[in-house]
Amino acid sequence: MRTALLMLALTATLLPACGEPLAATKIYEDPSSPAEEGGERPMMPSQDPTIETYVSCSLSTCGNHSWPVEFILPMPAASSGWIVQKISYDLNITGGKLLQSHFWEGFYVKAGATTCVYAGADDTYMDDPDDHPSNSTGTSKTMGKAKFYEGTLPADFIRPDPANPQTDSGVRRSTTIQPPFWDDTGTAHDLTVTWDCTAGNDTATLLSTPDPLNVCPKKHPPM
C-alpha cells in the first residue's frame, strides 16, 4: 500500500526540512484551515515540480520496495500553495489479492520557497510487506502526476487524524473527489514493481519515473 512518511516530533537532532539551511531546522505541519494561509484563495496552476529520489531507493525479496522522493519547484513560489498529486494504484498478486485506489493528495509549499515544508522526504512509494507474501508473483503499480497550484486546498482534502481512511496518503491531506481545478497536467511520478518469489525463485524488477540520478535499483538481486 502506498504511504507517506510520518511526521516526527521536533527535536534538536533532526535534519533540516527540504532545502532549508541547518539554522532554519523545523518540523512544519500543514495549515489546518485557509485562515492559517492568509485567507481562502482559488487554486491557480503555477509550476510543474521536478521529482528527485531522497537519499536512497530499495528493492528486495518478493518485490518489497521503498522510493522516497522530494518535490522541487523550478522557481520560488510567488504565493503559498500546494503540490497536488493524483495517484492511481494497482496491486495484483497472481491468484490472490487485487487492490486498487485512486485519489489526490496535497503537499504544502510556503511563499518564496522551492520545496515543501516537511523534514525528510515529502512522499514515499512503498507497500505493506503483508501485500508481498512469500511464494508469490505479482505486480505493484503506482502512477502519479504532480503539479503546484497557488491557493488553498478545498475542504474535502481531509486533514489526517491520523490518516484519511478512504486513501493511502498517510499523513498528507487527501480526497477521492477530483478537484475542480485539476487539469490533469504535471510531472509524472510512476513506479512499477514486478516480482517472483515462488519456490526456487527470488527475482524482482523496478521501473521508476523519473530517477534522474539513477539511484533506484532496477533488479533484485543486482546483476
N, C-alpha and C positions, 0 to 999 in steps of 0.2 A: 504494500500500500504506500502511495506517495505521501511524504510528510515534510513539514518544515522543521528546522531546528528549534528546540525550545529555548526561550529566553531565560537567562540565569540572573540571579540577584547580583546587584552591583557590588564588586569587590575591588580592592586596590590592585590586585594581581592580574586582572583580566586584560586581554589585548585590546587595542583601540577599536572603535567602531569602524566600519568600512571606510577606508580612505582618510580617516582622521588622524592627526598627529597625536603622539602619546599624551601630551599635556591636556588634550581635549577628551580623554577617555571617559566614556559614559555609556550606560545602557539606556537606550531610549525605548519607550513604549509608543505604540500607535496612538494618535489622538482618539479620544473616546467619543468626540462629537465635533460637528463643524465649528462650534463655538471656540474650541481649542485651536482651530486653524484660522481664526480671524473672521469667521462667518461663513455661511454656506455660499459656495460658488459652483457654477456649472463645470462639468469635466470637459476640458478642451484638449484635443490631441496636440502633442508637443514634439516628442522625440522618440526614436527607436533606440533602446539601450543596447550596448554590447553586453555579452554574457561571457564571463570568464570563470574557469574552474578555480575553486577556492582551496588552496593548499594541496589537496590530493583527491584522487578518484580511485575506487576499488572495485574489483570483480573477483568472486571466489566461488567455491563449490556450490553446485546447484543454482548458479546464476545469482546468488546474493550479491548485492551491489550498493554502492553509495556514491552519489555525484553531487557534492556541494558546490554552489556557484554564487557569485555576486553579480549584481546588475550595475553597470556603469553608464552614465549619460555622456554623450559626446560634448555637451555644453552645460554649464551650470543652469539649474532650474530658475527661470525668471520669477516663478512663484511656487509655493509648496504644492505638492500633488502626489499622485500615486502611480507607480508602475503597476499596471493591471495585466495579469497573465491569465489567458484562457488555457485550461487543462482538459485534455481528453485522455483517459486512462483505460487500458485494457490489459487484463491478466488472464492468460489461458493456459491451464495445466492440462496436458493431454489426458483424456479420460477422467478428468476431475473438475477442479474449481474453475469458474469463469467469473471474473469481477470486471465491472465497467463503471466509470464515473465521468461526469462532465461538469465543470464549474469554472468560476472566475475568482481570482484572489487578488488582494491588493498589498503593495509594499510601499511604505511611506518615504517620501523624499522631501527634505526641508528646502525652502527658498535659498538659492545660491549654492546648493550642494550638487555634486555629480554622482553621489552614492546614497544608498539607503541609510537609515538611522540605526540599523541593528549592529550589534557586536558579532563578529564572526561572519559566517556565510548567511546570505539572505534567504536561500532556498536550497533544499536538498531533495533529490530524487532517490528514493530507496523504498524497498518493500518490507513488509513484515516477514521475518525469517520463516514463520509458520506457513507462508504462502509459497515457499520454495522447499517442499518436503524432500527427504531423501528418496532415492529410487523413483525420480520423476523426470519428465521432459516438459518444456513449456516455453512460453514467450511472455515477456512483460514489456509493454509499450506505453510510454508517456509522451504525448505530443503537446507541446506548449507554444504559445505565442505571446510575446510581451511588448507592451507599449507604455510610454509615460504620458500621463494626462495631468495637466494643471487644473486643480479644482478640489472638491471634496467628494468623498465616496457617498453613493446613495445609502440610505438607511438599511436596505436589505443585505448589504455586505455585513454579515453578522460578526460582531466582536466576539472572539472565542472566550469561552468560560467553562473549561479550559480549551474547548475546540467546538467548531460547528459540526454537529453530528451528521449533517447532510453532505459534507465534503471531506476530502482528505487533505485539507490545507493546514492541519496542525494549529499553530498559534497565530496564523495570519487571518485577517478578516476575509470573508468569502461569501459567495452566493451561487445558487444554482440557476438563477434567472439571468438571462442575457441582459447586460446593462444597455439602456437606450443609446448611450454614447459610443458603444463598442463598434468599431468599424472593420474589425477582422483583419487589420494590418499590424505589422510589428516584426519583431525579431524571433526567428524560430528557436525553440528550446526543446529539442527532441532527444529521446533516449529509447533504444530498443535493445533488449537483452534476451538472448535465447540460450537454453541450456539442455543438457542431457546428463543426468547423474544416475541413470539406471545401472543395473548390475554390470560391473566391468567398465563403466564409462565415468568420466569426470571432465566434461568439456563445457565451455560457455563462451559466447561471443557478445561483444558490446559495441554498439554504434551510437556515438553521441554527436549532436549538432547544436551549437558549434563547440569546438575544442581547439581554439587557435594555437595553444601552446602544446598540443598533442600530449596532454597529461594523462588522459584516461587510457587504461589498458584495453586492447582490442580483443584479447583472447585469454581464457583460463584453461589449462595452465599456460604461462607465457611460452611463446615459440622459441 
